[in-house]
Amino acid sequence: MTLILFNKPYGVLPQFTDRGTDSPRANLSDFIAVPGVYPAGRLDRDSEGLLLLTDDGRLQAKIADPRFKMPKTYFVQVEGEPCEEALDRLREGVELNDGRTRGAEAGRIDPPPLWPRDPPVRFRKTVADCWLQMTIREGRNRQVRRMTAAIGHPTLRLVRWRIGDWTLENLAPGAWRNG
């Protein structure tokens, strides 16, 4: 069994090919040349961080399928400064267009020691921002972004730091290691 922990940079497609445009975009094949592995779950092009790849279908299902409730932890830079009531809404679950989410573990944190993003997050002098740490146990399309938007604090930067017991610790953007 092969398991790869990959720190997916911003702007990289979470797949091995780009069928979407005439000019190819960065994708997993630009970083990983290990045959037979596939992403276990997704991480949007505009998100960064931990992406697990494996050749084991049962492990892939355990990681990606919401039935298994594998925790996924994110560092989330949001616009504005959510009050405790807004954070409680995340903890209780929010109503999205595809139904109510499970509650998330959510709280404000100091800015995490992350690498600079390329391109940088848009900075506005008149609009405050802050960092949250969120852990979810399901994986709907763009779920964390939609949850923070639902409480009135759009996501500016999203970095998945942990999936289950696997973490990005000591893994630079674009780098990978065997798990």
DRENNU-169187 format. One record per residue (C-alpha): residue in one letter; x, y, z. Coordinates in steps of 0.001 Angstrom, whole numbers, always signed. Example, Ala and Ser with C-alpha at 12.3 -4.5 7.8 and 13.67 -1.06 7.14 Angstrom:
REM residues 2
+------+---------+---------+---------+
| rest |       X |       Y |       Z |
+------+---------+---------+---------+
|    A |  +12300 |   -4500 |   +7800 |
|    S |  +13670 |   -1060 |   +7140 |
+------+---------+---------+---------+
REM end
This chain:
REM residues 179
+------+---------+---------+---------+
| rest |       X |       Y |       Z |
+------+---------+---------+---------+
|    M |      +0 |      +0 |      +0 |
|    T |   +1221 |   +3484 |    -887 |
|    L |    +184 |   +6621 |   +1001 |
|    I |   +1517 |  +10044 |     +55 |
|    L |   +1122 |  +13255 |   +2054 |
|    F |   +1293 |  +16226 |    -321 |
|    N |   +1287 |  +19931 |    +533 |
|    K |    -795 |  +21209 |   -2381 |
|    P |     +79 |  +24791 |   -3272 |
|    Y |   -2520 |  +27425 |   -4109 |
|    G |   -3597 |  +27254 |   -7748 |
|    V |   -2772 |  +23573 |   -8287 |
|    L |   -5583 |  +21321 |   -9528 |
|    P |   -6154 |  +18312 |   -7226 |
|    Q |   -5979 |  +15865 |  -10166 |
|    F |   -3320 |  +14478 |  -12487 |
|    T |   -4630 |  +16005 |  -15731 |
|    D |   -6204 |  +19279 |  -16819 |
|    R |   -9065 |  +18767 |  -19217 |
|    G |  -10649 |  +22160 |  -18602 |
|    T |   -8754 |  +24668 |  -20736 |
|    D |   -6579 |  +25061 |  -23810 |
|    S |   -3668 |  +26255 |  -21667 |
|    P |   -2785 |  +23566 |  -19107 |
|    R |   -2872 |  +24532 |  -15454 |
|    A |    -609 |  +23186 |  -12717 |
|    N |   -1825 |  +19816 |  -11478 |
|    L |    -617 |  +16862 |   -9413 |
|    S |   +1493 |  +15446 |  -12272 |
|    D |   +3738 |  +18521 |  -11984 |
|    F |   +4723 |  +17397 |   -8469 |
|    I |   +4145 |  +13651 |   -8048 |
|    A |   +5397 |  +10916 |  -10385 |
|    V |   +4235 |   +7873 |   -8462 |
|    P |   +2127 |   +5520 |  -10596 |
|    G |   -1214 |   +4209 |   -9402 |
|    V |   -2004 |   +6722 |   -6663 |
|    Y |   -5107 |   +8887 |   -6598 |
|    P |   -6324 |  +11668 |   -4299 |
|    A |   -8378 |  +10559 |   -1310 |
|    G |  -10864 |  +13410 |   -1322 |
|    R |  -10512 |  +16813 |   -2896 |
|    L |   -8946 |  +20149 |   -2123 |
|    D |  -10068 |  +22991 |   -4365 |
|    R |   -7663 |  +24742 |   -6697 |
|    D |   -7881 |  +27916 |   -4586 |
|    S |   -7197 |  +26053 |   -1325 |
|    E |   -3844 |  +24889 |     +11 |
|    G |   -2512 |  +22202 |   +2231 |
|    L |   -2718 |  +18518 |   +2966 |
|    L |   -3874 |  +16206 |    +206 |
|    L |   -3558 |  +12463 |    +735 |
|    L |   -2975 |  +10167 |   -2244 |
|    T |   -3126 |   +6379 |   -2131 |
|    D |   -3380 |   +3267 |   -4261 |
|    D |   -5580 |   +1566 |   -1632 |
|    G |   -9284 |   +1907 |   -2472 |
|    R |  -10458 |    +980 |   +1025 |
|    L |   -8205 |   +3612 |   +2612 |
|    Q |   -9302 |   +6151 |      -1 |
|    A |  -12952 |   +5513 |    +919 |
|    K |  -12212 |   +5723 |   +4657 |
|    I |  -10562 |   +9122 |   +4175 |
|    A |  -13045 |  +10617 |   +1712 |
|    D |  -16428 |   +9115 |   +2610 |
|    P |  -18409 |  +11223 |   +5139 |
|    R |  -19825 |   +8016 |   +6692 |
|    F |  -16464 |   +7469 |   +8400 |
|    K |  -16439 |  +11010 |   +9891 |
|    M |  -12657 |  +11377 |   +9555 |
|    P |  -11757 |  +14771 |  +11062 |
|    K |  -10213 |  +17350 |   +8737 |
|    T |   -8659 |  +20439 |  +10332 |
|    Y |   -8249 |  +23744 |   +8504 |
|    F |   -6628 |  +27094 |   +9191 |
|    V |   -9053 |  +29654 |   +7785 |
|    Q |   -8345 |  +33339 |   +7299 |
|    V |  -11682 |  +35144 |   +7191 |
|    E |  -12825 |  +38641 |   +6451 |
|    G |  -13911 |  +40452 |   +9582 |
|    E |  -13764 |  +39233 |  +13162 |
|    P |  -16491 |  +36714 |  +14021 |
|    C |  -18121 |  +37177 |  +17414 |
|    E |  -18717 |  +34227 |  +19738 |
|    E |  -22323 |  +33953 |  +18512 |
|    A |  -21102 |  +33513 |  +14914 |
|    L |  -18601 |  +30860 |  +16031 |
|    D |  -21410 |  +29090 |  +17915 |
|    R |  -23335 |  +28875 |  +14633 |
|    L |  -20364 |  +27039 |  +13088 |
|    R |  -20231 |  +24735 |  +16122 |
|    E |  -23937 |  +23949 |  +15824 |
|    G |  -23922 |  +23525 |  +12037 |
|    V |  -25182 |  +25999 |   +9481 |
|    E |  -27857 |  +25756 |   +6827 |
|    L |  -26420 |  +25633 |   +3305 |
|    N |  -28252 |  +25265 |      +0 |
|    D |  -27627 |  +21489 |    +134 |
|    G |  -28817 |  +21096 |   +3736 |
|    R |  -27565 |  +21607 |   +7257 |
|    T |  -23933 |  +20817 |   +8007 |
|    R |  -22739 |  +18860 |  +10989 |
|    G |  -21327 |  +21067 |  +13702 |
|    A |  -17664 |  +22005 |  +13380 |
|    E |  -15058 |  +22506 |  +16040 |
|    A |  -14303 |  +26194 |  +15545 |
|    G |  -12378 |  +28906 |  +17331 |
|    R |  -10227 |  +31955 |  +16786 |
|    I |   -6458 |  +31435 |  +16736 |
|    D |   -3353 |  +33564 |  +16365 |
|    P |   -2074 |  +33695 |  +12786 |
|    P |    -510 |  +30264 |  +12166 |
|    P |   +3149 |  +30012 |  +11100 |
|    L |   +2429 |  +29371 |   +7415 |
|    W |   +4411 |  +30016 |   +4251 |
|    P |   +3552 |  +33132 |   +2211 |
|    R |    +849 |  +32493 |    -357 |
|    D |   +1573 |  +33134 |   -4035 |
|    P |    -263 |  +35273 |   -5004 |
|    P |    -727 |  +36975 |   -1645 |
|    V |   -4177 |  +37315 |     -97 |
|    R |   -5783 |  +40637 |    -973 |
|    F |   -5158 |  +43120 |   +1844 |
|    R |   -7626 |  +45915 |   +2625 |
|    K |   -6743 |  +48547 |   +5223 |
|    T |  -10396 |  +49201 |   +6046 |
|    V |  -11447 |  +45565 |   +6528 |
|    A |  -10138 |  +43520 |   +9439 |
|    D |   -9452 |  +39820 |   +9150 |
|    C |   -8656 |  +37016 |  +11550 |
|    W |   -7745 |  +33335 |  +11628 |
|    L |   -9951 |  +30451 |  +12692 |
|    Q |   -9178 |  +26810 |  +13212 |
|    M |  -12027 |  +24586 |  +12048 |
|    T |  -12406 |  +20818 |  +12160 |
|    I |  -15176 |  +19198 |  +10142 |
|    R |  -16194 |  +15562 |   +9788 |
|    E |  -17863 |  +15660 |   +6412 |
|    G |  -16612 |  +16919 |   +3082 |
|    R |  -19158 |  +18750 |   +1002 |
|    N |  -18049 |  +20775 |   -1990 |
|    R |  -16350 |  +23977 |    -750 |
|    Q |  -17903 |  +23349 |   +2661 |
|    V |  -15622 |  +25427 |   +4891 |
|    R |  -15856 |  +28408 |   +2529 |
|    R |  -19630 |  +28148 |   +2399 |
|    M |  -19887 |  +27796 |   +6187 |
|    T |  -17839 |  +30934 |   +6889 |
|    A |  -19814 |  +32842 |   +4244 |
|    A |  -23052 |  +31693 |   +5915 |
|    I |  -22010 |  +33417 |   +9149 |
|    G |  -21060 |  +36595 |   +7254 |
|    H |  -17271 |  +36107 |   +7198 |
|    P |  -16029 |  +35056 |   +3752 |
|    T |  -12877 |  +32954 |   +3554 |
|    L |   -9756 |  +34734 |   +2303 |
|    R |   -7303 |  +31840 |   +2673 |
|    L |   -7907 |  +28173 |   +3402 |
|    V |   -5188 |  +25706 |   +4418 |
|    R |   -6005 |  +22105 |   +5301 |
|    W |   -3539 |  +21205 |   +8060 |
|    R |   -4645 |  +17754 |   +9218 |
|    I |   -6652 |  +14731 |   +8086 |
|    G |   -7140 |  +12208 |  +10884 |
|    D |   -3651 |  +11641 |  +12322 |
|    W |   -1797 |  +12885 |   +9217 |
|    T |    -500 |  +16455 |   +9286 |
|    L |   +1440 |  +18957 |   +7184 |
|    E |   +4078 |  +19316 |   +9895 |
|    N |   +7493 |  +20017 |   +8273 |
|    L |   +6160 |  +19712 |   +4708 |
|    A |   +6816 |  +22694 |   +2418 |
|    P |   +4363 |  +23702 |    -321 |
|    G |   +4798 |  +21446 |   -3372 |
|    A |   +6644 |  +18799 |   -1333 |
|    W |   +5448 |  +15307 |    -479 |
|    R |   +6471 |  +12374 |   +1656 |
|    N |   +5366 |   +8814 |   +2186 |
|    G |   +2904 |   +8340 |   +5022 |
+------+---------+---------+---------+
REM end
